[in-house]
């Protein structure tokens, strides 16, 4: 059920809140986080990916109390969005 709702519109805050509610009721946080992580990793649009990584980080922190997992999440899209120099390095 989570996957169907996720595929409907994972970028919608309304869908995200409903998925969050369902994950709490059904204890399906691993499934929800896996879906969002896979989507964020596959995104080419850095802004959309950043939005998903922020949701993922918030859920790791607030719902699962895994702040150590939450901290590195938002950094991923920032690093990916940085322009690359001649040698393929950011900066």
TIRO-2110 file (N, C-alpha, C; in Angstrom, 1 decimal):
// TIRO-2110
0.8, -1.2, 0.0, N, 1, A
0.0, 0.0, 0.0, CA, 1, A
0.9, 1.3, 0.0, C, 1, A
1.9, 1.3, 0.8, N, 2, A
2.8, 2.4, 0.8, CA, 2, A
3.4, 2.7, -0.6, C, 2, A
3.8, 1.6, -1.3, N, 3, A
4.5, 1.8, -2.6, CA, 3, A
3.5, 2.4, -3.6, C, 3, A
2.2, 2.0, -3.5, N, 4, A
1.2, 2.6, -4.5, CA, 4, A
1.0, 4.0, -4.2, C, 4, A
0.9, 4.4, -3.0, N, 5, A
0.7, 5.8, -2.6, CA, 5, A
2.0, 6.6, -3.0, C, 5, A
3.1, 6.0, -2.7, N, 6, A
4.4, 6.7, -3.0, CA, 6, A
4.5, 7.0, -4.5, C, 6, A
4.2, 6.0, -5.3, N, 7, A
4.3, 6.2, -6.8, CA, 7, A
3.3, 7.2, -7.3, C, 7, A
2.2, 7.4, -6.6, N, 8, A
1.2, 8.4, -7.0, CA, 8, A
1.8, 9.8, -7.1, C, 8, A
2.5, 10.2, -6.1, N, 9, A
3.1, 11.5, -6.1, CA, 9, A
4.0, 11.7, -4.9, C, 9, A
5.3, 11.1, -4.9, N, 10, A
6.2, 11.1, -3.8, CA, 10, A
6.6, 12.5, -3.4, C, 10, A
6.5, 13.5, -4.3, N, 11, A
7.0, 14.8, -4.0, CA, 11, A
5.9, 15.7, -3.3, C, 11, A
4.7, 15.2, -3.2, N, 12, A
3.6, 15.9, -2.6, CA, 12, A
3.7, 15.8, -1.0, C, 12, A
3.7, 17.0, -0.4, N, 13, A
3.7, 17.0, 1.1, CA, 13, A
2.5, 16.3, 1.7, C, 13, A
1.4, 16.4, 1.0, N, 14, A
0.1, 15.7, 1.5, CA, 14, A
0.3, 14.2, 1.5, C, 14, A
0.9, 13.7, 0.4, N, 15, A
1.1, 12.3, 0.2, CA, 15, A
2.2, 11.9, 1.3, C, 15, A
3.2, 12.7, 1.5, N, 16, A
4.3, 12.3, 2.4, CA, 16, A
3.7, 12.3, 3.9, C, 16, A
2.8, 13.2, 4.2, N, 17, A
2.2, 13.1, 5.5, CA, 17, A
1.3, 11.9, 5.7, C, 17, A
0.6, 11.5, 4.7, N, 18, A
-0.2, 10.3, 4.8, CA, 18, A
0.7, 9.1, 4.8, C, 18, A
1.7, 9.0, 4.1, N, 19, A
2.6, 7.9, 4.1, CA, 19, A
3.3, 7.8, 5.5, C, 19, A
3.6, 9.0, 6.1, N, 20, A
4.2, 9.0, 7.4, CA, 20, A
3.2, 8.4, 8.4, C, 20, A
1.9, 8.8, 8.3, N, 21, A
0.9, 8.3, 9.2, CA, 21, A
0.8, 6.8, 9.1, C, 21, A
0.7, 6.3, 7.8, N, 22, A
0.6, 4.9, 7.6, CA, 22, A
1.8, 4.1, 8.1, C, 22, A
3.0, 4.7, 7.9, N, 23, A
4.2, 4.1, 8.4, CA, 23, A
4.2, 3.9, 9.9, C, 23, A
3.7, 4.9, 10.6, N, 24, A
3.5, 4.9, 12.1, CA, 24, A
2.5, 3.8, 12.5, C, 24, A
1.4, 3.7, 11.8, N, 25, A
0.4, 2.7, 12.2, CA, 25, A
0.8, 1.3, 11.9, C, 25, A
1.4, 1.1, 10.7, N, 26, A
1.8, -0.2, 10.3, CA, 26, A
3.2, -0.6, 10.6, C, 26, A
4.0, 0.3, 11.2, N, 27, A
5.4, 0.0, 11.5, CA, 27, A
6.2, -0.3, 10.3, C, 27, A
5.9, 0.4, 9.2, N, 28, A
6.6, 0.2, 7.9, CA, 28, A
7.6, 1.2, 7.5, C, 28, A
8.3, 1.8, 8.6, N, 29, A
9.3, 2.8, 8.3, CA, 29, A
10.4, 2.4, 7.4, C, 29, A
10.9, 1.1, 7.5, N, 30, A
12.0, 0.7, 6.6, CA, 30, A
11.5, 0.7, 5.2, C, 30, A
10.3, 0.3, 4.9, N, 31, A
9.8, 0.3, 3.5, CA, 31, A
9.7, 1.7, 3.0, C, 31, A
9.1, 2.6, 3.8, N, 32, A
8.9, 4.0, 3.3, CA, 32, A
10.3, 4.7, 3.1, C, 32, A
11.2, 4.5, 4.0, N, 33, A
12.5, 5.1, 3.8, CA, 33, A
13.3, 4.5, 2.6, C, 33, A
13.1, 3.2, 2.4, N, 34, A
13.7, 2.6, 1.3, CA, 34, A
13.2, 3.2, 0.0, C, 34, A
11.9, 3.3, -0.1, N, 35, A
11.3, 3.9, -1.3, CA, 35, A
11.8, 5.3, -1.6, C, 35, A
11.8, 6.1, -0.5, N, 36, A
12.2, 7.5, -0.7, CA, 36, A
13.7, 7.6, -1.0, C, 36, A
14.5, 6.7, -0.4, N, 37, A
16.0, 6.7, -0.7, CA, 37, A
16.3, 6.3, -2.1, C, 37, A
15.6, 5.3, -2.6, N, 38, A
15.8, 4.9, -4.0, CA, 38, A
15.4, 6.0, -4.9, C, 38, A
14.3, 6.7, -4.7, N, 39, A
13.9, 7.8, -5.5, CA, 39, A
14.9, 8.9, -5.5, C, 39, A
15.3, 9.3, -4.3, N, 40, A
16.3, 10.4, -4.2, CA, 40, A
17.6, 10.1, -4.9, C, 40, A
18.1, 8.8, -4.8, N, 41, A
19.3, 8.4, -5.4, CA, 41, A
19.2, 8.5, -6.9, C, 41, A
18.0, 8.2, -7.5, N, 42, A
17.9, 8.1, -8.9, CA, 42, A
17.5, 9.5, -9.6, C, 42, A
17.4, 10.5, -8.8, N, 43, A
16.9, 11.8, -9.3, CA, 43, A
18.0, 12.6, -10.0, C, 43, A
17.8, 13.2, -11.1, N, 44, A
18.7, 14.1, -11.7, CA, 44, A
18.5, 15.5, -11.3, C, 44, A
17.3, 15.9, -10.9, N, 45, A
17.0, 17.2, -10.5, CA, 45, A
17.5, 17.4, -9.0, C, 45, A
18.5, 18.2, -8.8, N, 46, A
19.1, 18.3, -7.5, CA, 46, A
18.1, 18.9, -6.5, C, 46, A
17.2, 19.8, -6.9, N, 47, A
16.2, 20.4, -6.0, CA, 47, A
15.2, 19.4, -5.5, C, 47, A
14.7, 18.6, -6.4, N, 48, A
13.8, 17.5, -6.0, CA, 48, A
14.5, 16.5, -5.1, C, 48, A
15.7, 16.1, -5.5, N, 49, A
16.4, 15.2, -4.6, CA, 49, A
16.6, 15.7, -3.2, C, 49, A
17.0, 17.0, -3.2, N, 50, A
17.2, 17.7, -1.9, CA, 50, A
16.0, 17.6, -1.0, C, 50, A
14.8, 17.9, -1.7, N, 51, A
13.5, 17.9, -0.9, CA, 51, A
13.3, 16.5, -0.3, C, 51, A
13.6, 15.4, -1.1, N, 52, A
13.4, 14.1, -0.6, CA, 52, A
14.4, 13.7, 0.5, C, 52, A
15.7, 14.1, 0.3, N, 53, A
16.7, 13.9, 1.4, CA, 53, A
16.3, 14.6, 2.7, C, 53, A
15.7, 15.7, 2.6, N, 54, A
15.3, 16.5, 3.8, CA, 54, A
14.2, 15.7, 4.5, C, 54, A
13.2, 15.2, 3.8, N, 55, A
12.2, 14.4, 4.4, CA, 55, A
12.7, 13.1, 5.0, C, 55, A
13.6, 12.5, 4.3, N, 56, A
14.3, 11.2, 4.8, CA, 56, A
15.0, 11.6, 6.1, C, 56, A
15.8, 12.6, 6.1, N, 57, A
16.5, 13.0, 7.3, CA, 57, A
15.6, 13.3, 8.5, C, 57, A
14.5, 14.0, 8.2, N, 58, A
13.6, 14.4, 9.3, CA, 58, A
12.9, 13.1, 9.9, C, 58, A
12.6, 12.1, 9.0, N, 59, A
12.0, 10.9, 9.5, CA, 59, A
13.0, 10.1, 10.3, C, 59, A
14.2, 10.0, 9.8, N, 60, A
15.2, 9.3, 10.6, CA, 60, A
15.3, 9.9, 12.0, C, 60, A
15.3, 11.2, 12.1, N, 61, A
15.5, 11.9, 13.3, CA, 61, A
14.2, 11.8, 14.2, C, 61, A
13.1, 12.3, 13.7, N, 62, A
11.9, 12.4, 14.5, CA, 62, A
11.2, 11.1, 14.7, C, 62, A
11.0, 10.3, 13.7, N, 63, A
10.2, 9.1, 13.8, CA, 63, A
11.1, 7.9, 14.4, C, 63, A
12.3, 7.8, 13.9, N, 64, A
13.1, 6.6, 14.3, CA, 64, A
14.2, 6.9, 15.3, C, 64, A
14.3, 8.2, 15.6, N, 65, A
15.3, 8.7, 16.6, CA, 65, A
16.7, 8.2, 16.3, C, 65, A
17.0, 8.2, 15.0, N, 66, A
18.4, 7.9, 14.5, CA, 66, A
19.0, 9.2, 13.9, C, 66, A
19.3, 10.1, 14.8, N, 67, A
19.9, 11.4, 14.4, CA, 67, A
21.2, 11.1, 13.6, C, 67, A
22.0, 10.1, 14.0, N, 68, A
23.2, 9.8, 13.3, CA, 68, A
23.0, 9.4, 11.9, C, 68, A
21.8, 8.8, 11.5, N, 69, A
21.5, 8.5, 10.1, CA, 69, A
21.0, 9.8, 9.4, C, 69, A
20.4, 10.7, 10.2, N, 70, A
19.7, 11.8, 9.6, CA, 70, A
20.7, 12.9, 9.1, C, 70, A
21.8, 13.1, 9.9, N, 71, A
22.7, 14.2, 9.6, CA, 71, A
23.3, 14.1, 8.2, C, 71, A
23.9, 13.0, 7.7, N, 72, A
24.5, 13.0, 6.4, CA, 72, A
23.5, 13.1, 5.2, C, 72, A
22.2, 12.9, 5.4, N, 73, A
21.3, 12.8, 4.3, CA, 73, A
21.2, 14.1, 3.5, C, 73, A
21.0, 15.3, 4.1, N, 74, A
20.9, 16.5, 3.3, CA, 74, A
22.1, 16.9, 2.5, C, 74, A
23.3, 16.4, 3.0, N, 75, A
24.5, 16.7, 2.3, CA, 75, A
24.7, 16.1, 0.9, C, 75, A
24.0, 15.0, 0.7, N, 76, A
24.2, 14.3, -0.6, CA, 76, A
23.8, 15.2, -1.8, C, 76, A
22.6, 15.8, -1.8, N, 77, A
22.2, 16.6, -3.0, CA, 77, A
23.1, 17.8, -3.1, C, 77, A
23.5, 18.4, -2.0, N, 78, A
24.4, 19.6, -2.0, CA, 78, A
25.7, 19.2, -2.7, C, 78, A
26.3, 18.1, -2.4, N, 79, A
27.5, 17.7, -3.0, CA, 79, A
27.3, 17.4, -4.5, C, 79, A
26.2, 16.8, -4.8, N, 80, A
25.9, 16.4, -6.2, CA, 80, A
25.7, 17.6, -7.1, C, 80, A
25.1, 18.7, -6.5, N, 81, A
24.8, 19.9, -7.2, CA, 81, A
25.9, 20.8, -7.4, C, 81, A
27.0, 20.6, -6.7, N, 82, A
28.2, 21.5, -6.9, CA, 82, A
28.8, 21.3, -8.3, C, 82, A
29.2, 22.4, -8.9, N, 83, A
29.8, 22.3, -10.2, CA, 83, A
31.1, 21.6, -10.1, C, 83, A
31.4, 20.9, -11.2, N, 84, A
32.7, 20.1, -11.3, CA, 84, A
33.7, 20.9, -12.0, C, 84, A
34.9, 20.8, -11.6, N, 85, A
36.1, 21.4, -12.3, CA, 85, A
36.6, 20.6, -13.4, C, 85, A
37.6, 21.0, -14.0, N, 86, A
38.2, 20.2, -15.1, CA, 86, A
38.6, 18.8, -14.8, C, 86, A
38.9, 18.5, -13.5, N, 87, A
39.4, 17.2, -13.1, CA, 87, A
38.3, 16.4, -12.4, C, 87, A
37.0, 16.8, -12.6, N, 88, A
35.9, 16.1, -12.0, CA, 88, A
35.7, 16.3, -10.6, C, 88, A
36.4, 17.2, -10.0, N, 89, A
36.2, 17.5, -8.5, CA, 89, A
35.3, 18.7, -8.3, C, 89, A
34.6, 18.7, -7.2, N, 90, A
33.7, 19.8, -6.9, CA, 90, A
34.6, 21.0, -6.6, C, 90, A
34.1, 22.2, -7.0, N, 91, A
34.9, 23.4, -6.5, CA, 91, A
35.3, 24.2, -7.6, C, 91, A
END
